[in-house]
Amino acid sequence: MRKNILIILALTVILTSCGEYNKVLKSGDANYKFEFAKKAFEERKYVQAATLLEDVVKVLKGTDKAEESLYLLGLSYYENKDYQTASSYFKTYYTHYPKGKYTELARFYSGYGCYLDSPEPQLDQTETYKAIEELQKFLDYHPQSDKAPIAQNAIFELQDKLVQKEIDNAQLYYNLGNYLGNNYNSAVIVATNALKNYPYTKHKEQLQMIILKSKFQEAYQSVEERKEERFRSVIDEYYSFINDYPDGKYRKEADNIYKIAERYVKD
């Protein structure tokens, strides 16, 4: 019996709440909608909050509630995991209120939302570049913020995602070998550019190993008159590699490459 009573009470609360929300939604009172939206947000009813704020944010423009309503609108979408829409509103906020009460947070969430929305490396990385740009702007404007370390770590993660995409591209060229052209050279170019663009990446060793392997295969499959010259380049690359990673996970593979390469180089 007690269980049934509790269910009835819960349904009553839900229906009352829905009824009140529908009443507010139909109201023409912007202040009433704004206050209800704040209450809905506090109760984690982010869709309700966003819907109401969409209705009033333009009406409240120029009032003492304008800043808060626009920021809260962005935050409602953010909490509802609609990061692209949230970022758009946060950018609108900090553009209109460059020294506003919520500018620091708006800049942070604009970038961090894009970070959370960044796709897997094999997909289009437009959102990743956007996230890096927004987070870097946040750091430029608010370097002393308590959220600065979070933003910086997010940038490093995003950059490593871009590097992984370049690794996948370089590896694809390596796997293609001499099919329809010298793909080993393309692998070297892609990996070298990735190292130049992201010199502090955690994937640096892997990129350098791709370069070494690609140069080795290019030399090994060359015509005889080009072999010695190209194997000398392989040996140079080998010494550069082991200098950076004397105890690296690819050391044994690198040593085997060197042993073969030195056979083709005259003293």
KEZAMI-781860 format. One line per 10 residues: number of its first residue (from 1); their letters; for each residue x negated, y, z of N, C-alpha, C. Coordinates in pm, 1 decimal. Each point is the difference from the previous one (the first is absolute). Layout:
NUM) A) X,Y,Z,X,Y,Z,X,Y,Z  ...
This chain:
1) MRKNILIILA) -83.7,-120.6,0.0,83.7,120.6,0.0,-87.0,125.2,0.0  -104.1,-4.0,87.2,-89.6,115.5,11.3,-71.6,24.8,-132.4  -37.1,-110.3,-67.5,-67.8,11.2,-128.7,90.0,67.6,-103.1  126.5,-35.8,-2.2,94.8,58.8,-93.7,18.0,149.2,25.1  3.7,37.3,128.1,14.4,141.0,37.3,-119.4,80.5,-49.4  -119.9,-56.7,16.9,-122.2,69.0,-44.6,-1.3,18.8,-151.6  47.4,-101.9,-72.4,6.2,9.1,-146.4,96.4,109.9,-42.4  116.0,4.0,67.2,100.9,101.4,-30.4,-54.1,140.2,26.9  -71.0,14.7,112.9,-58.0,130.3,34.9,-104.8,42.2,-102.9  -81.1,-97.0,-44.0,-104.1,30.2,-98.4,61.8,43.4,-132.7
11) LTVILTSCGE) 105.1,-71.0,-41.7,68.5,36.0,-124.3,65.0,136.8,9.8  53.0,29.9,116.8,63.5,130.1,22.5,-101.5,112.4,-13.7  -118.9,-21.2,59.1,-107.0,100.3,-7.5,-42.6,21.4,-144.6  -14.9,-112.3,-73.6,-43.5,8.4,-140.0,103.0,74.0,-83.7  126.6,-37.1,16.6,106.1,63.3,-77.4,13.2,147.8,33.7  -14.9,31.4,129.8,7.1,140.2,43.4,-113.6,80.1,-61.8  -118.9,-62.2,2.0,-117.7,66.5,-55.8,17.5,24.0,-149.5  48.5,-101.8,-70.2,21.5,13.5,-144.4,104.9,106.0,-30.0  103.1,0.7,83.5,105.4,98.8,-18.8,-51.0,140.4,20.7  -82.1,16.6,101.8,-57.7,131.7,27.6,-91.5,43.6,-113.3
21) YNKVLKSGDA) -82.0,-94.8,-51.4,-91.1,32.1,-109.4,77.3,44.3,-124.2  106.6,-72.7,-32.9,82.1,36.4,-116.3,63.6,137.5,17.2  37.4,30.4,123.6,58.4,130.8,30.8,-103.0,110.4,-24.1  -122.7,-24.3,49.0,-107.8,98.0,-17.0,-34.0,15.9,-148.0  -2.2,-111.6,-71.5,-35.0,0.8,-141.3,94.8,88.2,-81.0  126.0,1.5,38.2,101.7,78.7,-70.6,4.8,145.3,47.4  -70.5,27.7,108.4,5.0,134.2,57.6,-76.1,100.6,-86.5  44.2,123.1,3.7,-69.4,106.8,-71.5,-89.2,81.1,91.2  -13.1,-44.7,124.7,-81.1,70.2,99.5,-143.4,-52.8,-4.1  -90.3,79.1,-55.9,-139.2,-43.0,-16.0,-68.4,-24.8,134.3
31) NYKFEFAKKA) 26.8,84.4,96.9,-62.5,-17.0,131.5,46.7,-128.7,67.7  127.3,-29.6,-15.0,57.6,-122.3,55.3,-67.8,-122.0,-63.1  -17.0,3.5,-132.4,-65.0,-109.5,-70.4,-146.9,-14.8,42.8  -65.1,113.9,17.1,-141.4,-1.9,38.4,-19.0,-63.6,137.6  81.5,40.2,95.0,-12.2,-54.7,135.1,32.2,-149.3,1.4  100.2,-39.5,-78.1,33.4,-142.4,-6.2,-112.4,-77.5,-67.5  -62.2,59.3,-100.7,-112.2,-64.8,-69.0,-116.6,-22.6,95.9  -26.7,97.0,85.8,-106.7,-14.3,99.5,31.1,-114.4,95.6  125.8,-7.3,39.1,42.6,-107.6,89.0,-12.5,-135.3,-69.2  41.5,-5.7,-126.6,-10.0,-124.2,-77.1,-145.6,-42.8,-14.2
41) FEERKYVQAA) -87.9,96.9,-22.5,-142.1,-31.4,-13.2,-53.9,-58.8,130.5  34.8,59.7,111.1,-44.5,-50.2,130.3,49.9,-141.7,25.0  115.5,-31.9,-56.8,57.1,-134.3,14.8,-47.2,-94.5,-110.7  -97.6,45.5,-78.6,-61.4,-77.5,-107.8,98.6,-32.5,-112.8  98.2,82.3,-14.6,93.7,-13.6,-111.6,-48.2,93.3,-111.4  -108.8,-41.9,-63.4,-71.2,88.5,-90.0,76.5,29.8,-129.7  80.0,-94.1,-46.0,78.0,24.4,-120.9,105.1,107.1,25.7  66.4,-10.8,115.9,98.2,102.8,36.9,-66.9,135.9,12.0  -114.0,2.4,68.0,-71.6,126.3,19.5,-38.8,62.8,-133.6  -56.2,-81.7,-89.6,-43.5,51.3,-130.3,119.0,50.2,-82.6
51) TLLEDVVKVL) 109.7,-74.2,2.9,118.5,38.2,-77.6,53.4,135.8,44.6  8.9,19.6,130.7,51.3,126.4,53.8,-97.1,114.8,-26.7  -127.2,-27.2,17.2,-99.7,104.7,-20.3,-9.6,42.2,-146.6  20.5,-94.9,-90.9,4.4,34.0,-142.4,109.0,103.8,-26.9  111.1,-12.8,74.4,113.3,91.9,-17.9,-28.3,140.4,51.7  -82.4,9.3,105.8,-11.8,129.6,68.6,-133.2,71.1,-18.3  -103.6,-71.0,-52.4,-133.3,59.4,-2.0,-4.8,129.6,-81.9  75.4,7.0,-109.5,2.2,122.4,-80.6,83.4,108.4,67.2  106.0,-42.5,67.3,87.6,96.1,68.4,-74.0,66.8,115.2  -84.7,-77.2,67.3,-72.7,51.4,117.0,-125.5,78.1,-37.6
61) KGTDKAEESL) -32.2,4.5,-128.2,-119.1,72.3,-44.3,9.9,147.1,41.9  -105.0,49.4,61.6,-1.4,138.5,46.7,46.8,16.6,142.0  46.7,-109.2,61.9,44.2,5.6,139.2,-109.0,-54.4,90.7  25.5,6.0,131.7,-99.0,-50.5,95.0,-5.2,-153.4,2.2  90.2,-64.3,-73.7,2.0,-146.4,-5.9,-59.8,-52.9,-131.6  -41.5,89.3,-86.3,-46.7,-39.3,-133.2,-120.9,-92.4,5.4  -101.7,39.1,75.7,-121.8,-80.5,8.8,28.2,-139.4,52.2  68.7,-5.2,112.8,24.7,-128.9,64.6,85.5,-90.5,-87.0  100.4,56.1,-66.3,88.8,-81.7,-82.6,-75.7,-62.0,-117.6  -89.2,77.4,-63.2,-76.2,-50.3,-114.5,-100.3,-105.9,44.0
71) YLLGLSYYEN) -68.9,25.6,109.8,-96.0,-97.8,50.9,71.0,-128.7,42.6  112.7,15.0,69.5,74.5,-115.9,47.4,55.6,-81.1,-116.8  33.4,67.7,-108.8,47.5,-70.0,-119.0,-111.0,-90.3,-55.0  -121.1,55.5,-11.8,-113.2,-80.5,-45.4,-27.4,-116.2,93.1  8.5,25.7,130.3,-28.9,-103.7,98.8,106.9,-109.1,-0.7  123.2,36.8,-29.1,107.9,-99.5,-7.7,-26.4,-98.8,-113.8  -40.6,53.5,-114.9,-32.9,-88.1,-111.6,-124.3,-83.4,31.4  -95.8,60.9,66.9,-123.4,-70.5,37.1,31.3,-119.1,90.4  80.6,24.3,101.6,34.7,-107.2,93.4,85.6,-107.1,-67.4  68.0,37.4,-104.6,80.6,-97.5,-75.8,-83.1,-67.9,-108.9
81) KDYQTASSYF) -131.3,28.9,0.5,-97.1,-61.3,-91.1,19.3,38.8,-146.7  66.5,111.3,-23.2,6.9,56.2,-135.1,-110.7,104.7,-7.5  -123.0,-47.4,-17.5,-116.4,85.8,14.8,-15.3,101.3,-113.1  41.6,-33.6,-119.2,-13.3,94.5,-110.7,89.8,121.6,20.1  124.9,-25.1,39.1,91.6,111.5,26.3,-47.9,80.4,119.5  -46.4,-70.6,102.9,-51.4,66.9,119.9,-116.0,92.1,-35.5  -94.4,-50.8,-79.3,-116.6,79.3,-39.3,41.8,125.4,-74.6  100.4,-12.8,-84.7,49.0,114.8,-76.3,52.2,108.9,92.9  75.7,-38.5,101.6,53.3,98.8,94.8,-109.0,56.9,90.6  -94.4,-83.0,39.5,-110.5,50.4,82.4,-82.2,102.8,-77.8
91) KTYYTHYPKG) -22.7,-27.1,-129.6,-73.9,95.3,-82.7,77.7,130.5,-16.4  130.6,-13.3,-15.2,84.0,120.5,-6.5,-12.5,79.6,128.5  -2.2,-72.2,111.6,-10.5,67.3,129.7,-131.6,77.2,11.8  -114.1,-70.5,-19.3,-126.2,70.2,26.1,-32.2,104.3,-107.3  66.0,-10.7,-116.8,-14.8,103.5,-102.1,74.3,127.5,40.8  120.6,-17.7,53.0,81.0,114.0,42.9,-44.0,54.6,136.1  -56.4,-87.1,82.4,-40.9,41.7,134.7,-145.6,-42.0,25.4  -94.8,64.6,-69.1,-140.9,-39.7,13.1,-55.4,14.7,140.9  65.5,82.6,83.5,-42.3,14.7,139.2,115.2,-33.9,94.3  86.8,-87.3,-45.9,118.0,-35.7,77.3,-29.9,-88.1,120.3
101) KYTELARFYS) 101.8,-18.0,79.4,-11.2,-78.4,123.5,-35.5,-146.0,-28.7  47.9,-52.2,-111.4,-18.8,-142.2,-30.8,-94.1,-22.8,-118.3  -73.9,101.9,-41.0,-82.8,-10.6,-120.2,-104.9,-109.6,10.0  -68.4,-7.6,112.9,-103.4,-102.2,17.2,58.5,-140.2,-16.1  111.8,-24.9,65.7,62.6,-131.5,-8.2,56.4,-25.7,-139.6  55.6,101.9,-62.5,55.3,-15.6,-134.7,-109.9,-39.8,-98.0  -115.2,64.5,9.9,-111.5,-34.8,-87.7,-46.9,-142.8,25.4  -7.0,-36.6,125.9,-45.1,-135.7,33.6,97.2,-105.2,-53.3  127.7,16.6,31.8,98.5,-100.9,-39.7,19.2,-4.9,-151.4  -19.2,112.5,-66.8,9.1,1.0,-145.5,-102.9,-95.6,-59.4
111) GYGCYLDSPE) -123.1,6.1,50.9,-105.1,-88.8,-48.6,10.6,-140.7,52.5  33.7,-12.8,128.7,3.0,-133.1,60.0,115.8,-83.3,-55.4  109.8,66.2,-34.4,110.8,-71.2,-62.6,-41.9,-58.0,-134.3  -76.1,79.5,-77.4,-51.4,-49.3,-128.7,-96.7,-116.1,21.8  -77.0,8.4,107.7,-91.5,-109.6,35.4,78.7,-128.7,27.0  107.2,12.2,77.2,82.6,-116.8,30.5,69.4,-54.2,-124.4  20.8,86.3,-98.2,69.9,-37.9,-122.9,-96.0,-44.3,-110.4  -128.5,3.4,28.7,-100.4,-34.8,-100.9,11.3,-148.0,-38.2  3.2,-30.6,-130.7,21.1,-138.4,-45.4,-126.0,-85.7,6.6  15.2,-126.0,-33.0,-113.0,-92.7,-6.2,-95.4,42.2,-111.8
121) PQLDQTETYK) -129.1,-36.5,11.5,-101.0,46.3,-96.4,30.5,-29.3,-145.9  68.3,-111.0,-27.7,23.8,-36.9,-140.1,107.7,85.5,-66.1  72.3,78.8,79.3,106.6,83.9,-53.7,-49.9,142.2,-27.7  86.3,80.3,-59.3,-34.6,139.8,-27.5,-31.3,73.7,130.3  -109.7,74.8,1.2,-49.2,61.3,123.4,27.8,150.5,9.3  100.3,47.5,-71.1,35.5,141.8,5.4,30.0,44.3,142.7  74.3,-81.0,71.5,36.9,34.6,137.2,-121.3,-0.5,92.1  -96.8,-84.4,-30.0,-122.8,-4.9,80.1,-80.2,129.0,-15.9  -14.7,45.6,-123.5,-70.6,126.5,-24.3,74.1,116.3,66.8  130.9,-3.5,-6.7,81.6,104.2,62.3,-21.0,0.2,151.4
131) AIEELQKFLD) -5.0,-118.1,58.7,-20.5,-11.5,144.9,-135.8,56.0,41.1  -104.0,-34.4,-75.7,-134.9,50.4,30.0,-2.3,152.0,-8.2  63.3,53.4,-103.3,3.0,145.6,-17.9,70.6,68.9,116.7  115.9,-52.8,39.4,76.0,60.1,108.6,-72.4,-11.7,133.9  -58.2,-115.1,26.4,-71.1,-20.3,126.3,-126.3,85.5,6.7  -67.4,16.6,-113.4,-120.1,84.0,-2.4,36.2,146.2,24.5  112.4,42.9,-57.4,46.4,136.1,25.6,30.4,19.1,147.9  62.0,-100.6,59.7,28.9,5.9,143.4,-129.2,18.0,80.0  -102.7,-76.4,-34.7,-128.1,10.6,70.7,-66.4,135.4,-23.8  15.5,52.7,-120.7,-58.3,131.1,-32.1,64.9,110.8,83.8
141) YHPQSDKAPI) 131.1,-9.8,17.4,73.0,102.6,74.7,-3.4,-22.5,151.1  -7.0,-125.7,41.2,8.9,-30.0,143.5,-109.0,-100.5,41.5  -126.3,37.7,-14.4,-109.5,-93.6,30.0,-8.4,-39.8,147.8  55.7,82.2,87.4,-7.3,-28.4,144.0,125.9,-68.4,53.4  89.8,-33.5,-87.1,124.9,-64.0,41.4,-27.0,-135.8,65.4  84.5,-36.8,95.2,-16.4,-131.9,62.1,36.5,-113.0,-96.9  61.6,37.3,-112.7,32.9,-98.6,-101.6,-106.5,-6.6,-110.3  -103.3,79.7,11.4,-106.4,1.3,-100.8,-68.0,-136.5,-16.0  -33.7,-70.0,109.9,-62.2,-132.8,-15.6,91.6,-99.1,-72.3  129.7,8.3,26.1,95.2,-89.0,-67.2,0.6,29.1,-149.5
151) AQNAIFELQD) 1.8,127.9,-34.1,0.4,40.4,-140.6,-128.4,-44.2,-69.9  -114.6,16.8,67.1,-127.4,-37.3,-60.7,-8.8,-150.3,-23.3  44.1,-78.0,97.7,-0.9,-145.6,-16.6,93.5,-43.8,-112.3  113.0,69.2,-11.5,94.8,-31.4,-108.1,-63.8,27.3,-135.7  -74.8,110.9,-10.5,-68.8,32.7,-125.3,-100.8,-108.8,-35.5  -76.7,-46.3,99.3,-97.8,-106.6,-25.4,69.2,-126.4,-51.4  113.6,-33.7,61.1,75.1,-118.6,-43.4,51.0,16.4,-142.7  49.1,117.8,-30.1,51.6,26.5,-134.7,-111.5,-5.0,-104.1  -115.0,55.0,35.3,-113.4,-4.0,-91.6,-46.3,-143.0,-25.0  1.0,-80.8,105.4,-38.7,-140.6,-16.7,99.6,-74.3,-88.0
161) KLVQKEIDNA) 125.3,42.2,4.2,100.4,-59.3,-88.3,-31.6,34.4,-146.0  -40.8,123.9,-23.6,-38.6,40.8,-135.1,-125.0,-74.7,-45.9  -92.8,-20.1,93.6,-121.3,-75.5,-31.2,35.0,-143.8,-36.3  93.8,-58.3,74.6,40.5,-137.4,-29.1,56.2,-12.0,-140.9  73.2,101.4,-41.3,52.0,-0.5,-137.3,-114.8,3.1,-100.2  -104.6,78.4,30.0,-115.8,5.8,-88.4,-76.8,-132.1,1.2  -6.4,-64.7,116.2,-63.9,-131.8,8.8,74.6,-99.6,-88.3  132.0,3.6,8.3,81.5,-90.8,-81.9,-24.1,25.2,-149.1  -11.0,128.1,-37.3,-25.5,33.9,-140.4,-138.6,-47.3,-44.4  -99.2,24.4,86.7,-137.1,-41.4,-32.7,-8.8,-152.4,-10.6
171) QLYYNLGNYL) 67.8,-68.4,91.3,-2.1,-146.3,-1.7,68.5,-54.8,-123.9  104.8,69.0,-43.4,69.2,-40.8,-122.3,-94.3,11.0,-120.6  -73.1,111.4,-9.0,-96.4,15.9,-108.7,-106.5,-109.2,7.0  -46.0,-29.2,122.0,-102.6,-103.4,17.7,52.3,-135.1,-49.0  123.0,-30.9,36.1,59.3,-128.3,-39.4,20.0,-10.6,-151.8  24.4,113.6,-65.0,17.9,1.3,-145.1,-131.7,-23.7,-73.9  -110.7,31.5,66.4,-131.0,-25.1,-58.4,-20.1,71.9,-131.6  -35.6,-74.9,-103.0,-24.5,58.5,-131.9,121.1,-9.9,-92.0  115.6,-23.5,58.0,120.4,-11.0,-81.7,35.4,135.5,-60.2  -1.5,7.3,-132.1,31.6,122.6,-74.7,-88.8,118.5,39.8
181) GNNYNSAVIV) -123.1,-28.3,37.8,-90.4,108.9,34.1,-79.5,-29.2,125.3  -86.6,94.3,37.1,-85.1,-16.5,117.9,75.3,46.8,125.4  78.0,-89.4,57.6,76.8,35.0,119.0,-85.9,4.6,126.0  -117.3,-62.1,-3.6,-90.7,7.3,115.1,-44.3,144.5,23.3  -27.9,69.5,-108.5,-39.1,140.7,12.5,115.3,83.5,55.8  121.7,-32.0,-42.2,117.6,70.3,53.2,15.4,-24.9,149.8  -27.5,-122.0,43.1,6.9,-33.3,142.8,-100.9,83.4,79.3  -119.9,14.0,-56.5,-104.3,81.3,65.1,44.9,145.2,11.8  56.8,53.3,-105.8,43.5,140.5,-1.4,109.8,23.4,104.4  98.5,-88.9,3.6,111.1,15.0,95.6,-50.9,-7.0,143.2
191) ATNALKNYPY) -84.7,-98.9,29.4,-51.8,-16.5,136.4,-91.1,116.1,39.2  -81.3,47.1,-92.8,-90.5,112.7,27.3,77.7,127.3,29.2  103.4,25.0,-77.5,83.5,119.0,22.9,71.6,-7.5,134.0  43.6,-119.2,37.5,66.1,-17.2,130.5,-95.2,32.5,113.8  -126.4,-40.4,-14.1,-100.2,29.9,103.1,-28.7,149.8,8.7  1.3,66.5,-114.7,-23.5,144.9,-1.9,117.5,74.8,63.1  119.3,-45.2,-31.9,120.0,68.9,49.5,29.3,-29.6,146.2  -37.5,-120.5,45.1,30.1,-40.6,138.4,-125.6,-60.0,63.6  -99.9,85.1,25.9,-129.2,-50.3,48.6,4.5,-64.1,138.6  105.0,24.8,76.9,6.6,-54.7,135.4,99.7,-115.5,12.6
201) TKHKEQLQMI) 40.7,-54.7,-112.4,97.4,-107.6,4.3,-55.8,-125.5,67.1  87.3,-73.8,64.0,-40.0,-125.7,63.3,-24.4,-109.3,-104.7  36.1,27.8,-125.1,-17.1,-96.9,-108.7,-128.8,23.2,-79.6  -88.3,79.8,54.8,-121.6,36.6,-73.3,-83.3,-122.4,-39.2  -16.8,-92.6,91.2,-80.8,-120.3,-28.3,60.1,-80.1,-115.9  131.3,-15.0,1.4,67.3,-75.7,-105.4,-16.4,67.4,-136.0  10.0,130.9,-1.1,-16.1,74.6,-125.4,-141.9,-15.7,-55.4  -98.8,9.3,88.7,-138.5,-13.7,-45.2,-28.0,-141.1,-50.8  67.5,-98.0,61.1,-19.3,-137.2,-45.7,61.0,-20.4,-137.9  113.1,64.0,-25.7,61.0,-8.3,-133.1,-94.5,59.2,-104.0
211) ILKSKFQEAY) -65.1,110.2,34.6,-96.1,62.9,-91.3,-116.3,-95.2,-28.9  -52.8,-60.9,106.2,-112.8,-92.5,-16.3,39.3,-119.7,-86.7  113.4,-60.4,29.3,44.8,-116.5,-76.8,27.8,36.1,-145.9  59.4,116.9,-20.1,33.3,41.5,-136.6,-126.0,25.3,-81.5  -97.4,65.0,62.4,-125.7,24.6,-70.9,-71.5,-131.3,-30.7  9.1,-93.6,92.5,-62.8,-130.6,-22.0,64.3,-71.7,-118.3  133.3,-4.3,-3.2,69.0,-68.7,-108.2,-25.6,68.4,-134.2  -4.4,132.7,3.2,-27.4,75.1,-122.2,-138.3,-36.0,-53.1  -98.4,-10.1,91.7,-136.7,-35.2,-39.3,-7.7,-145.1,-47.9  62.1,-87.8,73.8,-7.3,-144.0,-29.3,60.8,-32.8,-135.8
221) QSVEERKEER) 104.6,73.5,-37.3,69.1,-26.8,-126.6,-47.7,90.4,-114.2  -108.2,73.4,23.0,-54.7,88.8,-102.5,-77.1,-78.6,-105.3  -24.0,65.7,-110.1,-91.1,-57.0,-100.1,-140.4,0.7,59.6  -85.2,-87.2,-50.3,-131.3,-21.3,61.1,-81.5,128.9,13.9  2.8,85.8,-103.1,-83.8,121.1,3.9,46.0,101.4,104.7  120.6,-16.5,54.7,48.9,92.9,103.4,-8.2,-58.4,140.5  -27.6,-127.7,11.4,6.3,-66.8,129.7,-97.8,57.9,102.7  -127.0,13.4,-38.1,-98.4,45.1,98.3,35.1,137.9,55.4  32.8,90.6,-89.1,36.0,135.5,42.2,117.9,-2.4,98.2  100.8,-76.9,-34.3,120.2,-3.3,83.1,-22.9,-75.1,131.3
231) FRSVIDEYYS) -83.2,-102.0,-1.7,-29.0,-70.8,124.4,-84.8,85.6,94.4  -82.3,89.6,-55.6,-73.5,93.6,85.9,100.0,89.3,75.4  104.4,41.7,-70.2,105.4,80.0,63.8,71.3,-80.4,108.2  18.5,-129.4,-25.0,62.6,-88.4,99.5,-86.5,-8.3,124.7  -130.6,-14.1,-19.2,-91.8,-9.4,114.2,-0.4,129.3,80.6  1.5,112.2,-69.2,8.1,129.5,69.6,128.3,8.2,82.5  107.4,-45.4,-59.6,129.0,0.6,69.5,-3.1,-94.2,120.0  -66.7,-111.1,-15.2,-12.6,-97.5,109.8,-71.3,62.1,119.6  -112.8,66.4,-24.5,-75.4,59.5,110.4,80.3,110.8,68.5  72.8,74.8,-79.1,86.1,104.1,57.8,107.2,-63.4,88.0
241) FINDYPDGKY) 53.4,-111.7,-45.5,106.7,-68.1,73.8,-51.1,-55.7,132.6  -109.8,-74.6,-3.2,-48.0,-62.5,124.2,-57.6,103.1,97.3  -41.4,114.2,-54.2,-45.5,107.7,87.5,115.1,52.7,84.3  117.3,8.1,-62.1,118.7,46.6,72.1,63.1,-109.2,84.8  -7.9,-124.7,-47.2,67.4,-110.3,70.0,-93.5,-121.0,11.7  -106.3,15.0,79.6,-97.1,-110.2,12.2,60.3,-127.6,57.9  103.6,14.8,81.2,64.6,-116.5,60.5,148.1,-8.1,-39.0  31.2,55.1,-115.0,138.7,4.0,-43.8,55.2,-136.0,-40.4  130.7,-6.0,-16.2,65.2,-127.9,-31.1,-28.3,-47.5,-142.5  -53.1,90.1,-84.6,-30.8,-37.8,-138.1,-150.2,-23.0,-21.8
251) RKEADNIYKI) -77.2,-3.4,109.1,-146.0,-7.6,-12.8,-44.9,-125.2,-75.7  59.0,-113.6,31.4,-40.3,-124.7,-64.9,28.3,5.0,-149.4  116.4,51.3,-36.3,36.4,12.2,-141.3,-93.8,97.0,-71.1  -34.5,108.0,68.0,-91.1,99.1,-57.5,-138.6,-60.1,-21.3  -47.5,-79.6,96.4,-131.7,-64.3,-12.3,-2.9,-95.7,-119.1  107.7,-72.2,-20.8,6.4,-92.1,-114.6,-6.2,76.4,-132.2  64.9,115.5,-5.0,-4.9,84.8,-119.7,-143.5,45.5,-25.2  -68.4,39.4,107.3,-138.6,47.1,-12.8,-91.9,-110.9,-52.3  16.9,-121.6,52.0,-85.8,-112.3,-40.6,11.1,-27.5,-149.5  121.4,12.5,-51.4,19.3,-21.6,-144.2,-55.6,119.1,-77.2
261) AERYVKD) 25.9,121.3,48.4,-42.0,121.3,-71.1,-151.8,7.7,-15.3  -75.5,-37.5,104.2,-144.5,15.6,-6.2,-64.7,-92.5,-103.5  71.5,-106.7,-39.2,-53.4,-89.5,-102.0,-9.3,68.0,-137.0  80.9,100.9,-19.5,7.1,67.1,-130.3,-86.2,125.6,-7.2  -64.7,33.4,112.6,-79.6,123.2,2.8,-148.0,-34.7,4.8  -73.5,55.3,-95.2,-143.6,-23.5,-5.7,-70.6,84.8,103.5  -107.2,-50.6,53.0,-78.8,74.9,97.5,-66.3,121.7,-64.7
